[in-house]
Amino acid sequence: MRTAVLVASLVALVCAESKVYFREQFEDGDEWKTRWVESKHKSDYGKLILSAGKFYGDAEKDKGLQTSQDARFYSSSARFDGFSNEGQSLVVQFSVKHEQTIDCGGGYIKLFPGELNQEDMHGDSTYNIMFGPDICGPGTKKVHVIFNYKGKNHLINKDIRCKDDEYTHLYTLIVNPDNSYEVKIDNKKVESGTLEEDWDILPPKKVKDPEAKKPEDWDEQEKVDDPEDKKTEDWEKPEHIPDPDAKKPEDWDDEMDGEWEPR
């Protein structure tokens, strides 16, 4: 299976004046190779090439990194200055195009700590954020939003469906200083909420007591009828109870007989 993935990336902090820490639009030909480092952790990683793909709006402006070999893993990274998003909104944004129907493949990106050894980057390398579409068979077509906290990866507990057609789509993750977030696809919000509610990052507020025991006077009966319980004054007995197995007669005419209701 060959997956054509075109990527234009942006990592920015939004405040009174936004600061862009990483922007890649592949506008200078083969110079991208001086910024991007291909991992040598495995000898059979696939090779990325610069291409606008089989169809495009502009042959030059629409160029991005494209996978070139079937059934391969790809592992390439570019470095930028470290930053903190304290008191500022973090925006991670990139575009992906799958030019053919894929059986199983991921088009996501990862933000790594600054100490990453780029030439030894691999699937188990520790990252801070993983974001983007992942498709595998008819059952998995979702957008990953994963945060690493204290050495553990935490997956979002919501199902965000990704695009699975052959066109270019823009994926955006916004993390705000109040711990709220938004996920957008093609600049339309598809999910939002808070980190506390949508990730199991913090320990549960309530923990079951393993020493707790059932009280001796506990009554297992779910409900006890109160002999003093009486009908309210405005209670009316229904005229009839619909028969769930009733079927509409074959000679019933809606225009002549009116709307049919089961009785």
C-alpha positions in Angstrom: 0.0 0.0 0.0 1.3 3.4 -0.9 0.2 6.5 0.9 0.8 9.9 -0.6 1.0 12.4 2.2 1.7 16.1 1.6 2.6 18.1 4.6 2.9 21.9 5.3 3.5 22.5 9.0 3.1 25.4 11.4 3.8 25.5 15.2 2.9 28.9 16.7 2.2 30.5 20.1 -0.7 33.0 20.0 -0.6 36.0 22.3 -0.9 39.7 21.7 1.6 39.2 18.9 1.8 35.7 17.6 5.2 34.1 17.5 5.8 31.3 14.9 8.4 28.8 16.1 8.2 26.5 13.1 6.9 27.1 9.6 7.6 24.8 6.7 6.1 25.3 3.2 8.8 23.7 1.1 9.3 26.8 -1.1 13.1 26.5 -1.7 13.4 23.3 -3.7 15.9 20.7 -2.4 16.9 23.0 0.5 14.4 21.2 2.7 16.9 18.4 3.0 19.2 20.7 5.0 16.4 21.1 7.6 14.9 17.7 7.7 16.7 14.7 9.1 15.8 11.2 8.2 16.1 8.6 11.0 18.7 5.8 10.6 17.2 3.8 13.4 16.0 1.2 10.8 17.5 0.5 7.4 14.2 0.0 5.7 12.5 3.3 6.3 10.7 4.7 3.2 12.1 7.7 1.3 10.3 11.0 1.3 10.4 13.1 -1.8 9.3 16.7 -2.6 6.2 16.7 -4.9 2.9 18.4 -5.5 1.3 15.1 -6.2 -0.8 13.9 -9.0 -3.2 16.9 -8.9 -2.7 20.4 -7.4 -3.8 24.0 -7.6 -0.2 25.4 -8.0 2.7 23.1 -9.0 5.1 25.0 -6.8 3.1 26.3 -3.9 1.4 23.0 -3.3 4.6 21.0 -2.9 5.2 19.0 0.2 6.8 15.8 1.5 5.4 12.8 -0.2 5.8 9.1 0.7 7.3 7.2 -2.3 7.2 3.5 -1.4 4.5 1.1 -0.6 4.1 -0.6 2.9 6.9 1.4 4.5 7.3 3.4 7.7 8.6 6.9 7.4 10.5 8.8 10.1 11.8 12.3 9.4 12.0 15.4 11.6 13.0 19.1 11.6 14.3 21.0 14.6 13.1 24.4 16.0 13.8 26.5 19.1 12.3 25.3 22.4 9.3 27.2 23.8 6.8 27.3 26.7 3.1 27.8 26.1 2.5 29.1 29.6 0.0 31.9 29.4 -0.3 31.5 25.6 -2.3 29.4 23.2 -0.4 26.8 21.2 -1.4 26.1 17.6 -0.2 23.1 15.7 -1.4 23.0 12.1 -0.6 21.0 9.0 -2.2 19.7 5.8 -2.5 16.1 4.5 -3.5 14.6 1.2 -4.0 10.9 0.7 -4.0 10.5 -3.1 -5.3 7.0 -3.1 -7.5 4.8 -1.1 -5.4 3.5 1.8 -5.8 0.3 3.8 -3.8 1.3 6.8 -1.6 4.4 7.3 -1.1 7.4 9.6 -0.6 11.0 8.5 0.0 12.5 11.9 2.9 14.5 13.3 4.7 14.5 16.6 6.2 17.3 18.7 9.3 15.9 20.5 11.4 17.2 23.4 14.5 19.2 22.4 16.9 16.4 23.4 15.6 14.0 20.7 18.3 12.3 18.7 16.9 12.9 15.2 19.0 10.2 13.5 17.8 7.6 16.0 14.1 8.6 16.1 11.7 5.7 16.0 8.1 4.7 16.9 8.9 4.4 20.7 10.7 7.8 21.0 9.2 9.9 23.7 7.1 12.8 22.3 5.1 15.6 23.9 2.2 15.8 21.4 0.9 13.5 18.7 -1.8 14.9 16.4 -3.3 14.0 13.1 -5.3 11.4 11.1 -4.9 7.7 11.3 -6.7 5.2 9.0 -6.7 1.4 9.3 -9.4 -0.6 7.7 -13.1 0.5 7.8 -13.1 0.6 11.6 -10.4 3.1 12.3 -10.7 6.6 10.7 -9.9 9.0 13.5 -7.9 12.0 14.5 -5.3 11.3 17.2 -4.8 13.8 19.9 -2.3 12.4 22.4 -0.4 14.2 25.2 2.5 12.8 27.1 2.4 13.6 30.8 5.0 12.4 33.3 6.2 9.8 30.8 2.8 8.3 29.9 0.9 8.9 26.7 -2.7 9.9 27.2 -5.2 9.4 24.3 -8.3 11.6 24.0 -11.4 9.8 25.2 -13.6 11.1 22.3 -13.8 9.8 18.8 -12.9 12.4 16.2 -13.4 11.2 12.6 -10.8 12.2 10.1 -11.2 12.8 6.4 -10.7 9.7 4.2 -11.0 11.1 0.7 -8.2 11.9 -1.8 -8.2 15.7 -1.3 -6.1 18.0 0.8 -7.3 18.7 4.3 -6.0 21.1 7.0 -5.8 19.8 10.5 -5.5 22.3 13.5 -5.0 21.7 17.2 -5.3 24.7 19.6 -4.4 24.3 23.2 -5.3 27.3 25.4 -3.7 28.4 28.7 -6.9 27.7 30.6 -6.5 24.0 29.5 -9.3 24.2 27.0 -8.7 22.9 23.4 -10.1 22.9 19.9 -9.6 20.5 17.0 -10.4 21.9 13.5 -10.5 20.3 10.1 -10.5 22.7 7.2 -10.9 25.5 9.7 -14.2 24.1 11.0 -14.4 23.1 14.6 -15.0 19.4 15.0 -14.3 18.9 18.7 -13.5 21.0 21.8 -13.5 20.8 25.6 -11.0 20.7 28.4 -7.9 18.6 29.0 -9.2 17.5 32.4 -12.5 16.2 31.0 -11.4 14.6 27.8 -8.1 13.0 28.8 -7.5 10.7 31.8 -4.4 12.7 32.8 -5.3 13.5 36.4 -6.2 10.8 39.0 -10.0 10.3 39.5 -11.6 12.6 42.1 -13.3 9.6 43.7 -11.6 6.3 44.4 -13.4 3.2 45.6 -12.5 2.1 49.1 -11.4 -1.5 49.0 -12.2 -1.8 52.7 -15.8 -0.7 52.3 -18.4 -3.3 53.3 -22.2 -3.6 52.8 -24.1 -2.4 55.9 -25.9 -5.2 57.9 -29.3 -3.4 57.5 -28.9 -3.0 53.7 -32.1 -3.8 51.8 -31.5 -5.4 48.4 -35.1 -4.7 47.3 -34.8 -1.9 44.7 -38.3 -0.6 45.4 -41.0 -1.1 48.1 -44.6 -0.1 47.2 -46.0 2.5 49.6 -49.5 1.4 50.6 -50.3 5.1 51.3 -49.2 6.1 47.8 -52.2 7.5 45.9 -52.8 8.7 42.3 -52.6 12.4 41.8 -55.9 14.2 41.3 -55.1 15.1 37.6 -54.1 11.5 36.7 -56.1 10.0 33.8 -56.3 6.5 32.7 -55.2 6.2 29.1 -58.0 5.4 26.6 -56.0 2.6 25.1 -52.5 1.1 25.1 -50.9 0.7 21.5 -50.2 -2.8 20.5 -46.5 -3.0 19.5 -47.2 -5.9 17.2 -50.1 -4.2 15.3 -49.6 -3.8 11.6 -51.1 -1.3 9.1 -54.0 -3.0 7.2 -53.3 -3.6 3.5 -56.4 -1.7 2.4 -55.7 1.4 4.6 -55.8 4.6 2.7 -54.0 7.6 4.4 -56.0 10.1 2.4 -59.4 8.5 3.1 -58.8 7.0 6.5 -56.3 9.5 8.0 -52.9 8.7 9.6 -52.8 5.2 10.8 -51.8 4.5 14.5 -51.2 1.1 16.1 -54.0 0.2 18.6 
